[in-house]
Amino acid sequence: MAYADQQPMSRRKIVAIGLVVVVHIILIYGMVSGLAVKVYKHATTDLKVFDVKTPPPPPKPPEPPKKEQPKIVQKPTPQPKQTTPPQIVTPPVKVDVPHVEAPAIQTVTSQPVAPMTALAGPVGKGPIGPPSVGTPDGTGQSGGVASAARPHGDQTQWVTQDDYPSRAMRDGKSGVTAIAFTIGTDGRVSQCHVTSSSGTPELDEATCKYFTMRARYYPAKTASGDPVASTGVQRIIWRIPDD
């Protein structure tokens, strides 16, 4: 029977099993304890504790040297050299007029006025014919004119030494300019033109310019005393005197 086959365990077996269990427990405990000690020792020997020193901060990089701003030195503005222009010394010019009171040597010489030719009709702009021949004092007559035109005032002041063109004087130009002109009923000169050039345009131009501006005449008159236009000629001598 199954019940009959089961026998209770003996005491000795129970003790033996208990011893075996205790031995195993001891062995396991010993093994566990031994391992724990070894691990602990190993950990204590390998783990070294030390203070970690904080590294000092790196030194600050040196500041770059400051660049000096270049100083702008203004150069003094060179002052232009003041050159004194050469002074043009105008040599004294004398006027030679064939009058008793006129000086002997003149730069600009006014010749005596020839007798004037009276114009029968209106004064035109055509060529002026040659004057009638008469004495220098202007007493000659022509046609129905009772009295010829006569200079009014000082002829030496009509073209003076101050009228000498500076350029012509610098270039040493001289010569004789012959002109023909018309004298109106008011005694003023008009329609001046050069009949014989001095060879220097400046001298010819100055002759007509100043002669027309300054010359004054008593106009020619008819027998009844009426003023009438007339023509005349004149020569102006331009000469630079010797120093």
MIVOLUM-870267 format. One record per residue: residue in three letters; x, y, z of N, C-alpha, C, O in turn. Coordinates in steps of 0.2 Angstrom, whole numbers, padded with zeros to 4 digits, always signed. Last residue first. Layout:
// residues N
AlaXYZXYZXYZXYZ;...
***
This chain:
// residues 243
Asp+0331+0805-0377+0332+0806-0370+0338+0811-0369+0339+0812-0363;Asp+0322+0812-0391+0328+0809-0389+0329+0810-0381+0327+0816-0379;Pro+0304+0811-0393+0311+0815-0392+0316+0810-0390+0315+0805-0386;Ile+0295+0803-0405+0297+0802-0399+0304+0806-0398+0309+0805-0401;Arg+0282+0810-0415+0289+0809-0414+0291+0809-0407+0289+0813-0403;Trp+0270+0813-0426+0271+0809-0420+0279+0808-0420+0281+0804-0424;Ile+0262+0827-0433+0268+0823-0433+0269+0820-0426+0269+0823-0421;Ile+0248+0829-0442+0250+0828-0436+0257+0824-0436+0257+0818-0438;Arg+0240+0840-0453+0245+0835-0453+0248+0835-0445+0249+0840-0442;Gln+0224+0842-0461+0229+0844-0456+0234+0838-0456+0233+0832-0457;Val+0211+0851-0470+0216+0845-0469+0221+0847-0464+0222+0853-0462;Gly+0193+0854-0472+0200+0856-0470+0205+0850-0470+0202+0844-0470;Thr+0178+0861-0478+0182+0855-0477+0189+0858-0475+0191+0864-0477;Ser+0162+0868-0471+0168+0868-0475+0173+0862-0474+0171+0858-0469;Ala+0146+0875-0470+0151+0870-0469+0157+0870-0474+0156+0872-0479;Val+0143+0892-0465+0142+0887-0470+0148+0881-0469+0153+0883-0466;Pro+0134+0906-0458+0139+0900-0458+0137+0895-0463+0132+0893-0464;Asp+0130+0921-0466+0128+0915-0464+0133+0909-0463+0138+0909-0468;Gly+0135+0933-0471+0136+0932-0464+0133+0925-0462+0134+0924-0456;Ser+0134+0936-0484+0128+0938-0480+0129+0937-0473+0125+0938-0469;Ala+0144+0929-0489+0144+0936-0489+0139+0939-0485+0140+0945-0483;Thr+0146+0915-0477+0145+0918-0484+0145+0926-0483+0146+0929-0478;Lys+0159+0908-0467+0153+0912-0468+0153+0915-0475+0157+0916-0479;Ala+0166+0894-0458+0166+0899-0464+0159+0902-0464+0154+0899-0463;Pro+0166+0894-0440+0164+0892-0446+0165+0897-0452+0165+0903-0451;Tyr+0180+0893-0430+0175+0898-0432+0173+0896-0439+0177+0896-0443;Tyr+0183+0877-0423+0184+0882-0428+0178+0887-0428+0173+0886-0425;Arg+0191+0865-0413+0185+0870-0414+0187+0875-0419+0193+0877-0419;Ala+0196+0849-0408+0197+0854-0412+0190+0858-0413+0185+0856-0413;Arg+0193+0838-0399+0195+0844-0396+0195+0850-0401+0195+0856-0399;Met+0188+0826-0406+0186+0828-0400+0187+0835-0398+0183+0838-0394;Thr+0196+0826-0418+0188+0827-0418+0185+0829-0412+0181+0833-0411;Phe+0208+0824-0412+0207+0830-0416+0200+0831-0417+0197+0837-0416;Tyr+0207+0812-0406+0208+0818-0402+0207+0824-0406+0204+0829-0403;Lys+0204+0803-0417+0200+0803-0411+0201+0809-0407+0196+0812-0406;Cys+0214+0805-0427+0207+0807-0429+0203+0807-0422+0198+0812-0422;Thr+0225+0801-0420+0225+0807-0423+0218+0810-0424+0216+0815-0422;Ala+0223+0788-0416+0223+0793-0411+0223+0800-0414+0220+0805-0411;Glu+0224+0781-0428+0217+0781-0424+0217+0787-0419+0212+0790-0418;Asp+0237+0783-0431+0232+0786-0436+0225+0786-0432+0222+0791-0433;Leu+0243+0777-0421+0245+0784-0421+0239+0787-0426+0237+0792-0424;Glu+0239+0763-0423+0238+0767-0416+0238+0774-0417+0234+0778-0414;Pro+0244+0760-0435+0237+0761-0435+0235+0765-0428+0231+0769-0428;Thr+0258+0767-0443+0256+0764-0437+0249+0765-0436+0246+0771-0435;Gly+0259+0774-0454+0262+0767-0454+0261+0764-0448+0262+0758-0447;Ser+0253+0786-0455+0260+0786-0452+0263+0779-0453+0269+0779-0451;Ser+0244+0788-0471+0245+0785-0464+0252+0786-0462+0257+0787-0466;Ser+0234+0801-0477+0241+0798-0478+0243+0795-0471+0243+0799-0466;Thr+0221+0803-0474+0223+0803-0481+0230+0800-0482+0232+0799-0488;Val+0209+0797-0463+0216+0798-0464+0217+0798-0472+0215+0793-0475;His+0195+0807-0458+0198+0801-0461+0205+0802-0463+0207+0808-0464;Cys+0181+0814-0450+0188+0814-0450+0190+0807-0453+0188+0802-0451;Gln+0168+0819-0448+0170+0815-0454+0177+0815-0455+0180+0816-0461;Ser+0170+0834-0440+0167+0828-0441+0170+0825-0447+0173+0828-0450;Val+0172+0848-0428+0175+0843-0433+0171+0837-0434+0169+0834-0428;Arg+0162+0863-0426+0164+0856-0424+0167+0852-0429+0165+0853-0435;Gly+0156+0874-0430+0163+0875-0429+0166+0868-0426+0172+0868-0425;Asp+0143+0873-0434+0144+0875-0427+0151+0875-0425+0153+0876-0419;Thr+0143+0870-0447+0141+0877-0446+0142+0878-0439+0142+0884-0437;Gly+0158+0859-0447+0151+0860-0448+0150+0868-0446+0154+0871-0444;Ile+0171+0853-0456+0170+0858-0451+0162+0860-0452+0160+0863-0457;Thr+0178+0838-0460+0173+0843-0461+0172+0847-0455+0172+0845-0450;Phe+0195+0832-0465+0189+0832-0461+0184+0838-0463+0186+0842-0467;Ala+0209+0822-0467+0205+0827-0470+0198+0827-0466+0197+0821-0463;Ile+0226+0820-0461+0219+0819-0461+0215+0824-0465+0218+0830-0466;Ala+0242+0812-0460+0238+0817-0463+0231+0815-0463+0229+0810-0465;Thr+0254+0808-0449+0247+0806-0451+0244+0812-0454+0243+0818-0450;Val+0270+0803-0447+0266+0809-0449+0259+0806-0452+0259+0802-0456;Gly+0279+0795-0434+0277+0796-0441+0273+0802-0441+0272+0805-0437;Ser+0284+0781-0424+0283+0788-0425+0281+0789-0432+0282+0784-0436;Lys+0287+0769-0411+0284+0770-0417+0283+0778-0418+0281+0781-0413;Gly+0293+0761-0400+0297+0767-0404+0294+0769-0410+0298+0771-0415;Asp+0285+0753-0393+0288+0750-0399+0292+0755-0403+0295+0754-0408;Arg+0280+0762-0383+0285+0756-0381+0289+0754-0387+0294+0752-0387;Met+0273+0770-0391+0278+0773-0388+0283+0768-0386+0289+0768-0387;Ala+0263+0761-0395+0267+0764-0400+0273+0767-0397+0279+0767-0400;Arg+0257+0759-0383+0260+0754-0386+0265+0756-0392+0270+0754-0393;Ser+0252+0772-0379+0258+0769-0375+0261+0763-0379+0267+0762-0378;Pro+0250+0785-0390+0248+0778-0388+0254+0775-0385+0259+0775-0387;Tyr+0250+0802-0384+0254+0797-0388+0252+0790-0385+0252+0788-0379;Asp+0243+0811-0377+0239+0807-0381+0243+0802-0385+0240+0798-0389;Asp+0251+0819-0370+0248+0814-0366+0244+0809-0371+0242+0804-0368;Gln+0255+0829-0380+0260+0823-0378+0256+0818-0374+0259+0812-0374;Thr+0240+0832-0389+0245+0833-0385+0250+0827-0384+0249+0822-0386;Val+0230+0840-0400+0233+0833-0399+0239+0835-0395+0244+0838-0397;Trp+0225+0852-0395+0220+0848-0399+0223+0841-0399+0219+0836-0397;Gln+0234+0861-0390+0230+0857-0385+0225+0852-0389+0222+0848-0385;Thr+0238+0869-0401+0243+0864-0398+0240+0860-0392+0243+0855-0390;Gln+0228+0878-0404+0229+0872-0408+0233+0867-0405+0233+0861-0406;Asp+0218+0886-0394+0225+0884-0394+0225+0878-0398+0223+0873-0395;Gly+0204+0894-0402+0207+0891-0397+0214+0889-0398+0217+0891-0404;His+0199+0890-0418+0196+0893-0412+0199+0890-0406+0198+0884-0404;Pro+0204+0893-0434+0204+0889-0428+0202+0893-0422+0203+0899-0422;Arg+0191+0897-0447+0198+0899-0443+0198+0895-0437+0193+0893-0433;Ala+0185+0896-0463+0185+0894-0456+0192+0895-0453+0197+0895-0456;Ala+0184+0911-0473+0185+0904-0472+0185+0902-0465+0186+0907-0460;Ser+0172+0923-0479+0177+0921-0474+0178+0914-0473+0173+0911-0472;Ala+0163+0922-0490+0167+0928-0488+0172+0927-0483+0178+0931-0484;Val+0161+0911-0502+0162+0911-0495+0166+0918-0494+0171+0919-0497;Gly+0158+0907-0515+0154+0912-0512+0155+0913-0505+0151+0916-0502;Gly+0174+0901-0518+0167+0901-0520+0164+0907-0518+0167+0913-0518;Ser+0185+0904-0505+0183+0899-0510+0176+0900-0512+0172+0900-0507;Gln+0199+0911-0497+0192+0911-0498+0191+0906-0504+0195+0905-0508;Gly+0211+0913-0484+0209+0911-0491+0202+0911-0491+0198+0910-0486;Thr+0215+0915-0471+0212+0920-0474+0209+0919-0481+0206+0923-0484;Gly+0223+0906-0462+0216+0905-0464+0212+0910-0467+0206+0911-0466;Asp+0236+0907-0460+0231+0911-0455+0224+0910-0457+0220+0912-0453;Pro+0243+0901-0470+0242+0898-0464+0237+0901-0460+0234+0897-0455;Thr+0235+0905-0486+0240+0907-0481+0238+0903-0475+0232+0902-0474;Gly+0230+0893-0498+0230+0899-0495+0235+0900-0490+0239+0896-0489;Val+0222+0882-0509+0228+0884-0506+0227+0891-0504+0224+0896-0507;Ser+0209+0871-0504+0211+0877-0508+0218+0879-0505+0218+0879-0499;Pro+0211+0853-0502+0209+0860-0500+0212+0865-0504+0217+0864-0508;Pro+0204+0840-0512+0210+0844-0509+0208+0851-0507+0204+0854-0511;Gly+0189+0832-0507+0194+0835-0511+0199+0839-0508+0199+0840-0502;Ile+0183+0818-0498+0184+0825-0498+0190+0828-0502+0195+0825-0502;Pro+0172+0806-0503+0179+0808-0502+0179+0816-0503+0175+0819-0506;Gly+0156+0807-0494+0160+0805-0500+0167+0807-0499+0168+0811-0494;Lys+0146+0811-0486+0151+0806-0483+0156+0804-0488+0160+0799-0487;Gly+0142+0829-0486+0140+0821-0488+0146+0817-0485+0151+0820-0482;Val+0133+0843-0483+0139+0839-0481+0138+0832-0482+0133+0829-0479;Pro+0124+0852-0496+0125+0848-0490+0131+0844-0489+0134+0842-0494;Gly+0135+0863-0506+0129+0860-0504+0129+0856-0497+0134+0858-0493;Ala+0147+0870-0505+0141+0873-0508+0135+0870-0506+0130+0873-0505;Leu+0159+0871-0493+0155+0866-0497+0148+0870-0499+0145+0873-0495;Ala+0175+0879-0493+0168+0879-0491+0164+0874-0496+0165+0873-0502;Thr+0190+0874-0487+0186+0874-0493+0178+0874-0491+0176+0869-0488;Met+0201+0883-0477+0196+0878-0478+0192+0879-0484+0192+0885-0487;Pro+0219+0884-0477+0213+0887-0478+0207+0882-0480+0209+0877-0483;Ala+0227+0873-0465+0227+0876-0472+0220+0879-0472+0215+0878-0469;Val+0234+0875-0450+0228+0873-0453+0228+0877-0460+0229+0883-0460;Pro+0251+0870-0446+0246+0875-0447+0240+0873-0451+0241+0869-0456;Gln+0252+0854-0438+0254+0859-0443+0249+0864-0443+0243+0863-0441;Ser+0257+0849-0422+0251+0851-0426+0254+0856-0431+0257+0861-0430;Thr+0266+0835-0416+0267+0842-0419+0260+0843-0423+0259+0839-0428;Val+0272+0827-0403+0266+0828-0407+0266+0835-0410+0265+0839-0406;Thr+0284+0831-0398+0283+0824-0400+0277+0824-0405+0278+0821-0410;Gln+0294+0845-0402+0288+0842-0399+0287+0835-0402+0290+0833-0407;Ile+0304+0859-0401+0304+0852-0402+0298+0849-0398+0297+0850-0392;Ala+0301+0872-0398+0305+0871-0404+0304+0863-0406+0303+0861-0412;Pro+0285+0878-0393+0292+0875-0392+0295+0873-0398+0291+0871-0403;Ala+0276+0893-0399+0277+0886-0398+0284+0883-0397+0288+0887-0399;Glu+0276+0906-0401+0276+0904-0394+0276+0897-0393+0277+0894-0388;Val+0276+0907-0415+0281+0910-0412+0282+0907-0404+0287+0906-0402;His+0272+0891-0423+0270+0898-0420+0276+0900-0416+0280+0896-0414;Pro+0272+0878-0428+0276+0883-0431+0273+0890-0429+0271+0894-0434;Val+0274+0867-0415+0269+0871-0419+0273+0877-0422+0277+0880-0418;Asp+0278+0853-0407+0281+0858-0411+0276+0861-0416+0274+0858-0420;Val+0277+0847-0391+0273+0849-0397+0276+0854-0400+0278+0860-0398;Lys+0285+0834-0382+0284+0841-0383+0280+0842-0390+0281+0838-0395;Val+0285+0823-0369+0283+0824-0376+0282+0831-0378+0277+0834-0374;Pro+0295+0814-0358+0291+0820-0360+0291+0822-0367+0295+0821-0371;Pro+0292+0797-0358+0297+0803-0359+0293+0809-0361+0287+0808-0364;Thr+0285+0788-0346+0284+0791-0352+0288+0797-0353+0288+0802-0349;Val+0290+0774-0339+0291+0781-0338+0290+0784-0345+0294+0783-0350;Ile+0282+0761-0332+0283+0764-0339+0284+0772-0338+0279+0775-0337;Gln+0288+0751-0320+0285+0757-0321+0287+0760-0328+0293+0760-0330;Pro+0284+0734-0319+0289+0739-0321+0285+0746-0323+0280+0746-0326;Pro+0275+0729-0305+0276+0730-0312+0280+0735-0314+0281+0740-0310;Thr+0282+0720-0292+0280+0727-0294+0281+0727-0301+0286+0727-0304;Thr+0275+0705-0287+0280+0709-0291+0278+0715-0293+0272+0716-0295;Gln+0273+0696-0273+0271+0702-0276+0276+0706-0280+0281+0708-0277;Lys+0271+0679-0273+0276+0685-0273+0273+0691-0277+0271+0691-0283;Pro+0258+0673-0264+0261+0674-0271+0266+0680-0270+0264+0685-0267;Gln+0261+0663-0250+0259+0669-0253+0262+0671-0259+0268+0670-0260;Pro+0257+0646-0248+0262+0651-0250+0259+0657-0253+0255+0657-0257;Thr+0250+0642-0233+0248+0644-0240+0254+0648-0243+0254+0654-0240;Pro+0258+0630-0223+0256+0637-0224+0255+0639-0231+0259+0637-0236;Lys+0250+0615-0221+0256+0619-0224+0254+0626-0225+0248+0627-0227;Gln+0244+0608-0207+0242+0612-0213+0248+0616-0215+0251+0620-0211;Val+0246+0592-0202+0249+0599-0201+0247+0603-0208+0250+0601-0213;Ile+0237+0581-0193+0237+0585-0200+0240+0591-0199+0237+0596-0196;Lys+0244+0568-0185+0242+0575-0185+0243+0578-0192+0248+0577-0195;Pro+0236+0552-0185+0241+0556-0188+0239+0563-0187+0234+0565-0189;Gln+0233+0545-0169+0230+0548-0175+0235+0553-0178+0238+0557-0175;Glu+0242+0531-0163+0241+0538-0163+0238+0541-0169+0240+0539-0175;Lys+0234+0517-0158+0237+0520-0163+0236+0527-0163+0231+0530-0162;Lys+0238+0509-0143+0234+0513-0146+0238+0517-0152+0243+0519-0151;Pro+0243+0491-0143+0245+0499-0142+0240+0503-0146+0238+0502-0152;Pro+0231+0480-0136+0235+0482-0142+0237+0490-0141+0233+0494-0138;Glu+0233+0473-0120+0229+0478-0125+0234+0480-0130+0240+0482-0129;Pro+0237+0456-0118+0239+0463-0117+0235+0467-0122+0234+0465-0128;Pro+0225+0446-0111+0229+0447-0116+0231+0455-0116+0227+0459-0114;Lys+0226+0441-0094+0222+0445-0099+0227+0446-0105+0233+0448-0104;Pro+0230+0424-0090+0231+0431-0090+0228+0435-0095+0227+0432-0101;Pro+0217+0413-0084+0222+0415-0089+0223+0422-0089+0219+0426-0088;Pro+0215+0409-0067+0212+0412-0073+0218+0414-0078+0223+0416-0076;Pro+0222+0394-0061+0221+0402-0061+0219+0404-0067+0220+0401-0072;Pro+0212+0380-0058+0217+0383-0062+0216+0391-0061+0211+0393-0062;Thr+0208+0373-0042+0206+0377-0048+0211+0381-0052+0215+0385-0048;Lys+0213+0357-0038+0215+0365-0038+0212+0368-0044+0213+0366-0050;Val+0205+0345-0030+0206+0348-0037+0207+0356-0037+0203+0359-0035;Asp+0211+0335-0018+0208+0341-0020+0210+0344-0027+0216+0344-0029;Phe+0207+0317-0019+0212+0323-0019+0208+0329-0021+0203+0329-0024;Val+0206+0300-0016+0203+0307-0015+0208+0312-0015+0213+0312-0011;Lys+0206+0286-0024+0210+0291-0021+0207+0298-0021+0205+0300-0027;Leu+0202+0270-0026+0199+0277-0026+0203+0281-0021+0204+0281-0015;Asp+0209+0258-0024+0209+0262-0031+0207+0269-0030+0209+0273-0034;Thr+0208+0254-0011+0214+0255-0014+0214+0259-0020+0219+0263-0021;Thr+0194+0253-0010+0198+0258-0005+0205+0259-0008+0207+0265-0007;Ala+0191+0244-0019+0188+0250-0020+0192+0255-0016+0193+0261-0018;His+0197+0233-0013+0199+0235-0020+0197+0242-0021+0200+0246-0024;Lys+0190+0232-0002+0197+0234-0002+0200+0236-0008+0203+0241-0009;Tyr+0178+0229-0007+0179+0235-0003+0186+0237-0003+0188+0243-0003;Val+0180+0217-0013+0178+0223-0017+0179+0229-0013+0181+0234-0016;Lys+0184+0209-0002+0189+0211-0008+0187+0217-0012+0191+0221-0014;Val+0173+0209+0006+0179+0212+0008+0184+0214+0003+0187+0219+0003;Ala+0164+0203-0003+0162+0210-0001+0169+0213+0002+0170+0219+0000;Leu+0170+0190-0004+0169+0195-0010+0168+0202-0008+0171+0206-0011;Gly+0168+0186+0009+0175+0187+0006+0175+0191+0000+0179+0196-0001;Ser+0154+0186+0011+0158+0190+0015+0165+0191+0012+0167+0197+0012;Val+0151+0176+0001+0148+0183+0000+0152+0188+0004+0154+0193+0002;Met+0158+0165+0007+0159+0168+0000+0157+0175-0001+0160+0179-0004;Gly+0152+0164+0019+0159+0166+0018+0161+0168+0011+0165+0173+0011;Tyr+0139+0162+0015+0140+0168+0019+0147+0170+0018+0149+0175+0017;Ile+0141+0149+0009+0138+0155+0005+0140+0162+0008+0141+0167+0005;Leu+0145+0142+0020+0150+0143+0014+0147+0149+0010+0151+0153+0007;Ile+0135+0143+0028+0141+0146+0030+0145+0147+0024+0148+0152+0023;Ile+0125+0136+0021+0124+0143+0022+0130+0147+0024+0132+0152+0022;His+0131+0124+0020+0130+0128+0014+0129+0135+0015+0131+0140+0012;Val+0130+0120+0033+0137+0121+0030+0136+0125+0023+0140+0130+0022;Val+0117+0120+0035+0121+0125+0039+0127+0126+0035+0130+0132+0035;Val+0113+0109+0027+0111+0116+0025+0115+0121+0029+0116+0127+0026;Val+0120+0099+0033+0122+0101+0026+0119+0108+0024+0123+0112+0021;Leu+0114+0099+0045+0121+0101+0045+0123+0103+0038+0126+0108+0037;Gly+0101+0095+0041+0102+0102+0044+0109+0104+0044+0110+0110+0042;Ile+0104+0082+0036+0101+0087+0031+0102+0094+0034+0104+0099+0031;Ala+0107+0077+0048+0112+0077+0043+0110+0082+0038+0114+0086+0035;Val+0095+0078+0055+0101+0081+0058+0106+0082+0052+0109+0087+0052;Ile+0087+0069+0048+0086+0076+0049+0092+0080+0051+0093+0086+0048;Lys+0094+0057+0049+0094+0060+0043+0092+0068+0043+0094+0072+0040;Arg+0092+0055+0063+0098+0056+0060+0099+0059+0054+0103+0063+0052;Arg+0078+0053+0063+0081+0059+0067+0088+0060+0064+0090+0066+0063;Ser+0071+0047+0048+0074+0046+0055+0077+0053+0057+0078+0057+0053;Met+0054+0050+0042+0062+0051+0042+0065+0050+0049+0062+0052+0054;Pro+0042+0036+0042+0045+0043+0044+0052+0043+0044+0056+0038+0045;Gln+0038+0029+0026+0040+0028+0033+0043+0035+0035+0045+0039+0031;Gln+0026+0022+0016+0029+0029+0018+0031+0028+0025+0027+0026+0030;Asp+0019+0010+0013+0026+0011+0011+0030+0017+0014+0036+0018+0014;Ala+0007+0012+0017+0011+0007+0021+0018+0008+0019+0023+0007+0023;Tyr+0002+0020+0008+0002+0022+0015+0007+0018+0019+0010+0021+0023;Ala+0002+0011-0003+0006+0017-0003+0006+0020+0004+0012+0022+0006;Met+0004-0006+0000+0000+0000+0000+0004+0006+0000+0010+0006+0002;
***
